[in-house]
Amino acid sequence: MREILIRHSALRLHSRNAAVMIRPILQLGNPALRKKSVPVQEFNWDLKCLADDLEDTLTDAKQRYGYGRGIAAPQIGELKRVVFIDTPDFRSVLVNPTITTLSPATFEVWDSCFSFDVSFFVLVDRLWNIKVDYVDLKGNRQALEAKGDLSELLQHEVDHLDGVLATDRMKNKKAIMVRVEWEKAFKPK
């Protein structure tokens, strides 16, 4: 693993466009997914490389699965509080994100995850409206108010940073379905 990381750092020194680093996504059952991530202290080249790897890995996963809007560092084996979000309305790296404001309103959503190989969906309750405080890659403090789908996504990704998976939030033992059945029932045609 050390050799791969050294080669990875050397490739990154040349140019962002010269190297794409798609990292393996850890799967349900891997103990690292259950660990709490540590806050980022240094805003340096290593953090930028991690952000690039998250972007590259998400882009690849979206192409392979046909789904995906975000990924958290623990999913690629880095226990750091970093997520990458890529939706039509919001695209950013969030460092040390914290959900600071919670709405009383909730909604149900069928949730899946790259760490489940997007092979099944679970029904969870999420907050409709949240505020997230975070730091950008330059070290500047930011705040984001999110509603609906973006709120759900941010809650899902921040959960990863705390070792919490969507299966932990499943409404009940029967609130689960495999992907093919979910697509029959809910995927727009």
C-alpha positions in Angstrom: 0.0 0.0 0.0 2.9 2.4 0.8 4.3 1.9 -2.7 1.0 2.8 -4.2 0.7 6.0 -2.1 4.2 7.0 -3.1 3.5 6.5 -6.8 0.2 8.3 -6.3 1.9 11.3 -4.8 4.5 11.4 -7.6 1.8 11.3 -10.3 0.0 14.2 -8.7 3.1 16.4 -8.7 3.0 16.6 -12.5 -0.5 17.9 -13.2 -4.1 17.3 -12.1 -5.0 16.4 -15.6 -2.2 13.9 -16.0 -3.4 11.5 -13.3 -6.8 10.1 -12.4 -6.9 8.2 -9.2 -9.9 5.9 -8.8 -9.8 4.4 -5.4 -11.6 1.2 -4.4 -14.8 1.8 -2.4 -15.0 -0.1 0.8 -17.9 -2.4 1.1 -20.4 -3.1 3.9 -18.7 -5.3 6.5 -15.3 -3.5 6.3 -14.6 -2.4 9.8 -13.1 0.9 8.6 -16.6 2.1 7.6 -17.7 1.9 11.3 -14.9 4.1 12.6 -15.2 7.8 13.4 -13.2 10.1 11.1 -10.7 12.6 12.5 -11.0 16.4 11.7 -8.7 17.7 9.1 -6.0 20.0 10.6 -3.8 20.8 7.7 -5.0 22.3 4.4 -2.2 21.2 2.1 -1.4 19.2 -1.0 -2.4 15.9 0.6 -5.9 17.3 1.2 -6.1 18.4 -2.4 -5.1 15.0 -3.6 -7.7 13.4 -1.3 -10.3 15.7 -2.8 -9.2 14.8 -6.3 -9.4 11.1 -5.5 -12.9 11.5 -4.1 -14.0 13.4 -7.3 -12.4 10.8 -9.6 -13.8 7.9 -7.6 -17.3 9.4 -7.6 -17.2 10.1 -11.3 -16.2 6.5 -12.0 -18.9 5.1 -9.7 -21.6 7.3 -11.2 -20.7 5.9 -14.6 -20.6 2.2 -13.4 -23.8 2.3 -11.3 -25.8 5.0 -13.0 -26.3 6.6 -9.6 -24.4 8.8 -7.2 -24.2 12.3 -5.9 -21.6 12.1 -3.1 -18.9 10.2 -1.5 -17.1 10.4 1.9 -13.4 9.9 2.6 -14.0 6.8 4.8 -15.5 5.0 1.8 -12.1 5.1 0.1 -10.2 4.2 3.3 -9.3 7.7 4.5 -10.6 8.3 8.0 -10.7 12.1 7.5 -13.8 14.4 7.8 -14.0 15.1 4.0 -16.9 14.6 1.6 -17.3 15.4 -2.1 -20.8 16.4 -3.3 -21.7 16.6 -7.0 -25.3 17.5 -7.8 -26.8 19.7 -10.5 -27.3 22.5 -8.0 -24.3 22.0 -5.7 -20.7 20.8 -6.3 -18.1 21.1 -3.6 -15.6 19.5 -1.2 -16.7 19.9 2.4 -14.0 19.6 5.0 -15.0 19.0 8.6 -18.7 19.4 7.9 -21.0 19.7 10.9 -24.8 19.7 10.8 -25.6 22.7 13.0 -29.3 23.4 12.5 -31.9 20.7 12.4 -35.5 21.1 11.3 -38.4 19.3 13.0 -39.8 18.3 9.7 -38.7 14.9 8.3 -39.4 12.8 5.2 -39.0 9.2 4.1 -36.5 8.3 1.4 -35.2 5.1 -0.1 -31.4 5.3 0.4 -28.6 3.3 -1.1 -24.8 3.6 -1.0 -21.7 2.8 -3.0 -20.6 0.8 0.1 -23.6 -1.5 -0.5 -22.5 -1.7 -4.2 -25.9 0.0 -4.8 -27.4 -3.5 -4.7 -30.1 -2.7 -2.2 -32.1 0.3 -0.9 -33.3 0.9 2.7 -36.2 3.2 3.8 -34.9 5.9 6.2 -36.2 9.1 7.8 -34.2 12.3 7.1 -34.5 15.9 8.2 -36.1 18.1 5.5 -34.0 21.2 6.2 -30.5 21.4 7.7 -27.6 23.9 7.9 -24.1 22.6 7.5 -21.0 24.4 8.6 -17.8 23.3 6.8 -14.4 24.5 5.6 -13.5 24.7 1.9 -10.2 23.5 0.5 -8.6 26.9 1.0 -9.4 26.8 4.7 -12.3 29.3 4.5 -15.4 28.7 6.7 -18.6 28.2 4.8 -22.2 27.5 5.7 -24.9 25.8 3.5 -28.6 25.6 4.0 -30.0 22.5 2.4 -33.5 21.2 1.8 -35.0 17.9 0.5 -32.7 15.8 -1.6 -29.5 17.8 -0.8 -30.4 17.7 2.9 -30.8 13.9 2.7 -27.5 13.6 0.8 -25.5 15.7 3.2 -26.9 13.7 6.2 -26.0 10.5 4.5 -22.4 11.6 3.8 -21.9 13.2 7.3 -23.1 9.9 8.8 -20.2 8.2 7.0 -17.8 10.4 8.8 -19.2 9.2 12.1 -19.2 5.5 11.2 -23.0 5.4 10.6 -24.5 3.7 7.6 -27.9 3.9 6.0 -28.6 0.4 7.3 -28.3 1.8 10.9 -31.1 4.3 10.1 -33.4 1.8 8.4 -37.0 2.3 9.7 -37.6 -1.3 10.3 -36.5 -4.8 9.3 -38.9 -4.9 6.4 -37.8 -1.5 5.0 -35.3 -2.9 2.5 -35.5 -4.0 -1.2 -33.0 -5.1 -3.8 -32.1 -2.7 -6.6 -34.0 -4.4 -9.3 -37.3 -4.2 -7.3 -36.6 -0.6 -6.3 -36.1 0.4 -9.9 -39.4 -1.3 -10.9 -41.2 0.6 -8.2 -39.6 4.0 -8.1 -37.2 4.7 -11.0 -38.6 7.2 -13.5 -39.1 5.7 -16.9 
